[in-house]
Amino acid sequence: MQIHGSTALVTGANRGLGAQLAITLLDAGAATVYAAARDTDTLRPLVQAGGGRVVPVTLDVTDPASVRAAAAEVVDLDLLVNNAGSATFGDPLGADLAGARSDLEVNYLALLHTTRAFLPTLEAAATAGRAAAILNIVSVIALAPAPHTTVYAASKAAAHSLTQSLRATLAPRGIVVHGAYPGGIDTDMSAGMNAVKADARVVAERIVAALAADTTEIYPDDASAALAAIYHADPRQLERTLAG
Ligand SMILES: NC(=O)c1ccc[n+]([C@@H]2O[C@H](COP(=O)([O-])OP(=O)(O)OC[C@H]3O[C@@H](n4cnc5c(N)ncnc54)[C@H](OP(=O)(O)O)[C@@H]3O)[C@@H](O)[C@H]2O)c1
C-alpha cells in the first residue's frame, strides 16, 4: 500500500515497537497517525516529534467502551495496526493462569474486537478507492512455541489464525490483512528474556517497508526470517528447534 498520504492508527503507540511503528509511518509520509494508548500523557514525546501529524487517542483494547469511543473518534482510516500486546512467561505447567487470560484478552480477543470496531471506517476508505489494510503484530512463536513462552505463544497462535481468517474474509471487501511475525525485539516486553533481540527501530522500518511492498506475511528480523525458513520447509522441525 502507499504509506505516503495515508492515515493510520497504531495501538500501544506510546512505547516499544508501537512507538517505532508510528515514527516510521510518519517518516514514510503518513498524513496522520492516530497514536492510541491507555494513557495519552505517555504519548507526549511522539506528539512532539510528529509536527502536528500525530493525534492522540485514548484506547484500552480490552475495554469495549474504550474501543467504541476510539472508533467513533477516528473518522478516516486507511491502516489499522493492531500492535498492543501482553506477554506472560512460564512453562505449560507453571505459567500463571491470570496471565494466560490476560494474554488471550490483549493478543487475541482485543484484536478481534478492535478490528470489528474500526472496520466500517476502513471499508469506507476501500469503497472510496483508497488502499485499506490491517497489520497485526503477531510473533514468530505463533508458529511453534519456545520454552517458557507457553501461554503467550498460544495467544499469538490464536492471533495468527485470526489474521488468516480476516485475510480471507476481508479480501473481497478490498481490505488487505498483513501479519508481522518478529523474533525477539529489544523492548520492555523482552527485558527479562535471554535471547537475541533485534532493534525495535529496525524491525519497524522493515515492517513498514514490507507493507509498502504489499507483503502480507512479514518476518522483519534475521532470527524470524531464519525460523520461518525452517517452518516453511518442515513445520515439525521448527517445533523441535524451538523446543530445544
Ligand atoms: N518484544 C518482543 O520480543 C516481541 C517479539 C515478537 C512480537 N512482539 C509483539 O510486538 C507488539 C509490541 O510489543 P513490545 O515489544 O513493544 O512490548 P511493550 O514494550 O511491552 O509494549 C506493549 C504495548 O502494548 C500496550 N498495551 C498492553 N495492553 C494494552 C491494553 N489493554 N490496551 C492498550 N494498550 C495495551 C502497552 O501500553 P501501556 O504502556 O499502557 O502498558 C504498550 O504500549 C506486541 O504485540 C508483542 O506481542 C514483541
The ligand as a Tripos MOL2 file, in Angstrom:
@<TRIPOS>MOLECULE
LIG
   48    52     1     0     0
SMALL
NO_CHARGES

@<TRIPOS>ATOM
      1 N1          9.3640   -7.6510   22.3410 N.am      1 LIG1
      2 C1          9.3960   -8.7850   21.6690 C.2       1 LIG1
      3 O1         10.3670   -9.5740   21.7830 O.2       1 LIG1
      4 C2          8.2960   -9.1260   20.6960 C.ar      1 LIG1
      5 C3          8.5100  -10.1750   19.7710 C.ar      1 LIG1
      6 C4          7.5070  -10.5080   18.8660 C.ar      1 LIG1
      7 C5          6.3060   -9.8090   18.8810 C.ar      1 LIG1
      8 N2          6.1200   -8.7910   19.8020 N.ar      1 LIG1
      9 C6          4.8340   -8.0950   19.7740 C.3       1 LIG1
     10 O2          5.0560   -6.7400   19.4320 O.3       1 LIG1
     11 C7          3.9870   -5.9340   19.9690 C.3       1 LIG1
     12 C8          4.5850   -4.7570   20.7310 C.3       1 LIG1
     13 O3          5.2900   -5.2930   21.8380 O.3       1 LIG1
     14 P1          6.5250   -4.5230   22.5200 P.3       1 LIG1
     15 O4          7.6810   -5.4400   22.4570 O.co2     1 LIG1
     16 O5          6.6270   -3.1540   22.0100 O.co2     1 LIG1
     17 O6          6.0100   -4.5550   24.0320 O.3       1 LIG1
     18 P2          5.9900   -3.4410   25.1810 P.3       1 LIG1
     19 O7          7.1880   -2.5910   25.0800 O.co2     1 LIG1
     20 O8          5.7220   -4.2190   26.4230 O.co2     1 LIG1
     21 O9          4.7100   -2.5570   24.7910 O.3       1 LIG1
     22 C9          3.4240   -3.1160   24.8700 C.3       1 LIG1
     23 C10         2.4410   -2.0610   24.4040 C.3       1 LIG1
     24 O10         1.1270   -2.6300   24.4220 O.3       1 LIG1
     25 C11         0.2980   -1.7540   25.1650 C.3       1 LIG1
     26 N3         -0.8160   -2.4430   25.7910 N.ar      1 LIG1
     27 C12        -0.7990   -3.5370   26.5880 C.ar      1 LIG1
     28 N4         -2.0430   -3.8250   26.9980 N.ar      1 LIG1
     29 C13        -2.8580   -2.8840   26.4510 C.ar      1 LIG1
     30 C14        -4.2530   -2.6310   26.5100 C.ar      1 LIG1
     31 N5         -5.0870   -3.4080   27.2390 N.pl3     1 LIG1
     32 N6         -4.7500   -1.5920   25.7970 N.ar      1 LIG1
     33 C15        -3.9340   -0.8010   25.0670 C.ar      1 LIG1
     34 N7         -2.6070   -0.9600   25.0030 N.ar      1 LIG1
     35 C16        -2.0800   -2.0050   25.6860 C.ar      1 LIG1
     36 C17         1.2300   -1.1320   26.2060 C.3       1 LIG1
     37 O11         0.6230    0.0110   26.7680 O.3       1 LIG1
     38 P3          0.9480    0.5240   28.2890 P.3       1 LIG1
     39 O12         2.1720    1.3960   28.1870 O.co2     1 LIG1
     40 O13        -0.2790    1.2560   28.6940 O.co2     1 LIG1
     41 O14         1.2050   -0.7060   29.1230 O.co2     1 LIG1
     42 C18         2.4320   -0.8400   25.3390 C.3       1 LIG1
     43 O15         2.2340    0.3140   24.5740 O.3       1 LIG1
     44 C19         3.1620   -6.8820   20.8460 C.3       1 LIG1
     45 O16         2.0320   -7.3380   20.1460 O.3       1 LIG1
     46 C20         4.1150   -8.0270   21.1160 C.3       1 LIG1
     47 O17         3.4530   -9.2150   21.4460 O.3       1 LIG1
     48 C21         7.0860   -8.4300   20.6830 C.ar      1 LIG1
@<TRIPOS>BOND
     1     1     2 1
     2     2     3 2
     3     2     4 1
     4     4     5 ar
     5     4    48 ar
     6     5     6 ar
     7     6     7 ar
     8     7     8 ar
     9     8     9 1
    10     8    48 ar
    11     9    10 1
    12     9    46 1
    13    10    11 1
    14    11    12 1
    15    11    44 1
    16    12    13 1
    17    13    14 1
    18    14    15 2
    19    14    16 1
    20    14    17 1
    21    17    18 1
    22    18    19 2
    23    18    20 1
    24    18    21 1
    25    21    22 1
    26    22    23 1
    27    23    24 1
    28    23    42 1
    29    24    25 1
    30    25    26 1
    31    25    36 1
    32    26    27 ar
    33    26    35 ar
    34    27    28 ar
    35    28    29 ar
    36    29    30 ar
    37    29    35 ar
    38    30    31 1
    39    30    32 ar
    40    32    33 ar
    41    33    34 ar
    42    34    35 ar
    43    36    37 1
    44    36    42 1
    45    37    38 1
    46    38    39 2
    47    38    40 1
    48    38    41 1
    49    42    43 1
    50    44    45 1
    51    44    46 1
    52    46    47 1
@<TRIPOS>SUBSTRUCTURE
     1 LIG1         1 GROUP 0 **** ****
